Amino acid sequence: MAQPDPSRTATSDGGVHLRLLWPQWQGAGTAGVEAFASELPLEVARRGYAVGTAVLEAVLPPHDGPTATAPVTMSDEGLDVRDGVEAKSAVLDQLASAFEVIRGHDPARITTLGG
């Protein structure tokens, strides 16, 4: 888990903007992945969604706050359909991990987009 950065700077409204990188790929449904990347094997194409996070990180402009990454497994655990939702277990586990990362950055001082 990423540790809070003591050197972060406050924004003009007194808050700190946390840039959360979340290379989550499990939520990309099988049907959508097969439609958009049919030339690749499903296992490769699904995990390719995680590359998008690295691309965004590379092209986003700098910001004044900390950057943290939510941990995402590349395993096949939790990809089954549960309660009618594909990969529900994996996505919920990663959501809990992302909240832990956010809490580690003092969410009382972190502002959200739009205020």
C-alpha positions in Angstrom: 0.0 0.0 0.0 1.3 3.5 -0.8 2.3 5.6 2.1 1.0 9.2 2.6 3.4 11.8 1.1 4.3 14.4 3.7 5.5 16.8 1.0 2.1 17.2 -0.7 0.9 20.7 -1.1 -2.6 22.0 -0.5 -4.8 23.4 -3.3 -6.2 26.9 -3.3 -9.3 25.7 -1.5 -7.2 24.1 1.3 -7.7 20.5 0.1 -5.3 18.1 -1.4 -6.1 16.3 -4.6 -5.2 12.6 -4.6 -4.5 11.2 -8.1 -5.6 7.5 -7.7 -4.2 5.2 -10.4 -6.4 2.1 -10.6 -5.3 -0.4 -13.2 -8.5 -2.3 -12.8 -9.2 -4.7 -15.7 -11.6 -7.2 -14.1 -14.7 -5.0 -14.7 -14.2 -5.1 -18.5 -16.9 -7.6 -19.4 -16.0 -10.5 -21.6 -18.4 -9.6 -24.3 -17.0 -6.0 -24.6 -13.4 -7.1 -24.6 -14.1 -9.7 -27.3 -15.9 -7.1 -29.4 -13.1 -4.5 -29.1 -10.1 -6.7 -29.2 -11.2 -9.8 -31.1 -7.7 -10.2 -32.7 -6.2 -11.1 -29.3 -6.8 -14.0 -27.0 -9.3 -13.1 -24.3 -6.8 -13.6 -21.5 -4.4 -11.1 -23.1 -7.0 -8.6 -24.2 -8.7 -8.4 -20.7 -5.4 -7.7 -18.9 -4.6 -5.1 -21.6 -7.1 -2.8 -20.0 -4.6 -2.3 -17.1 -2.2 -0.8 -19.7 -4.6 2.1 -20.0 -3.8 3.3 -16.5 -0.1 3.4 -17.3 -0.8 5.4 -20.5 -3.0 7.9 -18.6 -0.4 8.3 -16.0 2.2 9.1 -18.7 0.0 11.7 -20.4 -1.8 13.5 -17.6 -0.4 16.9 -16.6 1.4 17.3 -13.3 -0.6 18.1 -10.3 0.1 19.4 -6.8 -1.1 16.5 -4.7 0.1 12.9 -4.1 -0.3 10.0 -6.5 -1.2 6.5 -5.3 -2.0 3.3 -7.0 -4.8 0.9 -6.0 -3.5 -2.6 -5.9 -4.9 -4.9 -8.6 -4.2 -8.6 -9.0 -3.6 -10.1 -12.4 -4.9 -13.5 -11.3 -8.1 -15.2 -12.5 -9.5 -15.3 -8.9 -12.9 -13.8 -8.5 -13.7 -13.6 -12.3 -16.8 -15.8 -12.1 -20.3 -14.5 -12.3 -21.8 -13.7 -8.8 -25.3 -12.3 -8.3 -25.5 -11.8 -12.1 -22.3 -9.7 -12.2 -19.2 -10.8 -13.9 -16.0 -10.6 -11.7 -18.1 -9.1 -8.8 -15.8 -10.7 -6.2 -12.6 -9.3 -7.7 -14.1 -5.8 -8.3 -15.4 -5.6 -4.7 -12.1 -6.8 -3.3 -10.2 -4.1 -5.3 -12.7 -1.5 -4.3 -12.0 -2.2 -0.6 -8.2 -2.0 -1.3 -8.7 1.3 -3.1 -10.6 2.7 -0.1 -7.6 1.7 2.1 -5.2 3.5 -0.2 -7.5 6.6 0.0 -7.8 6.4 3.7 -4.0 6.4 4.0 -3.9 9.8 2.4 -6.2 11.5 4.9 -9.4 11.7 3.0 -10.7 14.6 5.2 -8.3 16.8 3.3 -8.8 15.3 -0.1 -11.2 17.1 -2.4 -13.1 15.4 -5.2 -13.5 16.5 -8.8 -16.2 19.2 -9.0 -15.9 20.3 -5.4 
